[in-house]
Amino acid sequence: MTDARNDLAAKAANLAQLHAAPEILQVVNVWDAISAKTIAAVPGTTALATASHSIAASLGYDDGENIPVEEMVGAVGRIAAATDLPVSADLESGYGDPEDTVRRAIGVGIVGANIEDQMRPLADAVAQMEAVLRAGTSEGIDFVLNARTDAFVRAGDRDPADVLADAVERGRAYLAVGATNVFVPGLLDEHAVTTLVEAFGPRRLSVINVPGSLAPARLQELGVARISYGPWTQRVALTALATTARDLLAGGALPEGTLPLN
């Protein structure tokens, strides 16, 4: 195995260990090289995760696999090259060929990924997750699959109990074929989080925090493995940019404590 492949394998193992550790893993999502460098330099940052929505927006595309796969792979590769930390990429649903997409992502330094099931028939979704894991095996690393079920984000007006049952069934199926974690995005209450942790086991559930979500300390107590923030981090940055622009145009000055450009 080459030195580069050994390095990737070590980063993948590190990322897996961070998910399994008693302390909850928080990944502050990034979307380009400079946001990656900025977050990597913040004390306490142990890994990075990309946000597909944010990357697409920064390059002029709508979310939902509208960005060409070549551009997404290029973007996550630049992020991986900007840091020595392990990087997990949001690769949506795999851009039509999850095995090839993940293989290409590994080729640019990515050691984990979110892959959406988009509520496909369960057998098809399981096959999709198996394809992702095959890509890791073929590239010689234990790829960290954060298998995402869209049960809550596509719930519509369905009975919440049925939605939660779907998330449990799908998550268990993805773990059974080798997924590291199950990502269940949505505004989850304590009952839902507790149910999912009991179904998957401790440190196997990954969540997104949005305004109104449970606090990280409580999620850690409940046995959650990972918190991400999706496109919200870019929205916070853009809000700060707009606020600064209003202040400057009104005759104000640049704020004190502004970070230097790395």
N, C-alpha and C positions, 0 to 999 in steps of 0.2 A: 504494500500500500504506500502511495506517495506521501510526502510530508503534508501536502495540501489536503489530501483525503484524511490523513490522521487528524489534522487540525479540525476538519469538519466533523469527524466522528466524535472528537472530544467535545466540541461545542454542542452537538446533539445530545450527548450524554449529560452535559451540564444543564441544558435546558430541561431535560426530563427530570433531573434531580431537583431543579427549582420548583417544578410542578408538584413533586411528591413531598417536599419539605414541610414541616409544621407551620412555618411562617408563610403566609399567603404571598403569592407572586403577583405583583402589580406591574403591568406593562403599559407605559404611557405611549400611545400610538403616534407614529411618525409617518411622514409622507415624502421626504426627500433627504438628500445627504446632509444638509445643514440642520434640519430638525433632528435628524439622527445624532449628529455630533453634539448638538445642544443638550438633548435628553441624556445621552450616554455620559456626559460630564457631570450630571446632577448626582450628588452623593446618594447612595441607596439604590441606584439603577443597576439591576443585575442582568437584564435582558431587554431586547427591543421587539416591538411588534409593529407591523405596518397596518395601515387602514386603506382598504381598496377604494372606498368612497373618496377619501382625501387625496390619494394619488391620482385617481381619475379626474377629480375636480382641478387639481393643480396643473393638469395637462390638457384641460379643456374638454373633458368627456363627462357624460352622465354616468352615474353608477349603474351597475347591473351588467357587467361584461361588455360594455360598449367600447372600452379601451382595447386596442389590439393586444393580443397576448405578448407580442414582441416588446411592446412599450411597457407593459406591466413587469415582465421579467427584467427588462433593462432598468426600470426604476427600483425594484427591490434589490437588484444587484448593486446599484450605486449605494443604496443604504447599507447593505452588508459590508461593502468595501470601506465605508466610513467609520467603522467601529470594530473593536476586537470582541465585543459582546455577541452572544448568540442572538440570531434574528429569526423570528417567526413571521411569515408573510401571510397576509390575507389574500388568498388566490380565488376568492369567490367560489364558483362551482367547478373550477378547473378549465374554463374556456374551451369546452367541447372535448377535451382529452386530458383528464386529470393526471393520468400516469405520465404522459409526455410533459405536461406543464410542470409538474413537480420535479421531474428529472432535470428539466432545464433550470428550474429555480435552484436546485441543489448545485448545479454547475456554476451558478454565480454566487454561491456562498450561503444559501438559505438552508436552515436545519429543522424548520418546523413550519406548519401552515394550518390556517383555518380552511376547511373545505365545506361548503354549504350543501345540504341535501335538497333544499328548495322544495321539500315535501314530495319528492318523487316517490313512486311505489317503493316500499321498504326494500324489496329484493334488489331493485336497481340502485338504491342509495347505498346499500351494503356493498354491492359490487364496485361502486365508485370509490368507497373508502378502501377496499382491498386493493384497487389499482394504485391508489396513492402510496400505500405501504409497500407494494411491489417496487415502486420507483425507488424508494429508499433502500430496499434490499439490493436492488440492482446496482446502486451507486455506492454500496458498502457502508451505509450509516443506518442507525436506528432512528429514522425520521420521526419527529414529534408531531403526531397528527392530533390537532384540536378539532375533532369532528363536530361540525355544527349542524344542529337540527333547527329548522325554522318553524317548529310547532307553534311557538308563541307569536312570532312576528307575522305569521300568516294565519293567525287564529280567526280573524274576522269576528263574527258574532256567535261562534261556537261555544258550547258549554265549557267553562274553564276546567272542569274536572276531566272532560274528554281531551282537552288540549294537553293538560298535564300528563295524562295517561299516554298520549302519543309520544310526548317527549321522553318519558321513561322507557317505553318500548323501543324507540329508535336509539336512544343513548345506549341501552344495554346491548343492542345488536351491534353497534359500532365498537364498543369496548370488547365484545366477544371476538371480533376479527382483528383486534390489535391496536385500536386507537388508544392514544395516551390519555386523552381527556375527552369530555363531551362539552361542547360550547352551546349553551342555551341562552341566546340573547332575548331580551325583553325586560320589562319592568316586573321583576319577580318579587313577590312578597315572601315573608318568612316561611309560611306553610309550603310554598312551592320549592323554595331552596332546601328546606329540610327533607321534603319528599324526594327530591332529586338526589341529594347526598346519600340518603338511606338506600336508594335504588342502585346507585352507581358505586358506592363506597366512598370513604373519606379521601379527599384530595384528588377527585376525578372530575369534579364539576368546574367548568369555567363559565364566568358570567361577564356581562358588560354592565358597567355602572353608568347610569344616566341620572339627570336630576330626579330626585325622589327615591333612588335606590337605597338599599340597606348600606350602612357604613362598612368600610373595609374591616374594622375590628370585629364587628358582629359576623360578617361573612367568614372570617377566619375561625371564629368560635364555632360556627356551624359546620366547618369542614370543607369549605370551598377551596379549590386549588389556585385559581387564577382570576384576576380582575383585569379587564381591558377597558378602554374608553372610546374605542372606535373613532368616528369622525368628530367627536366632541372636542378633542384637543385642537384640531385645526380650527374649529368654530371659535374656540376661546382665543386662539392666536389672531384670527381675522377680526374678532370683536375688539381686541386690543389695538389692532392696526387702524380700524375705523375710528376708535375713540381718539387715538393719537392724531390722526388726520384732522378730525374736527377741532382738536385743541390747537394744532399748528395753524390751521386756516383761520382760527379766531385770534391769532396773535400770540399763542402760547409758545412754550419751549419744549424740547425733547425731555422726556422724563428722566429724573435721576436714577442711576443704577442700571441703565440700559446695557445689555450684554454686548461685548465686542463680537465682531463677526469672526468665527473660527476659520 
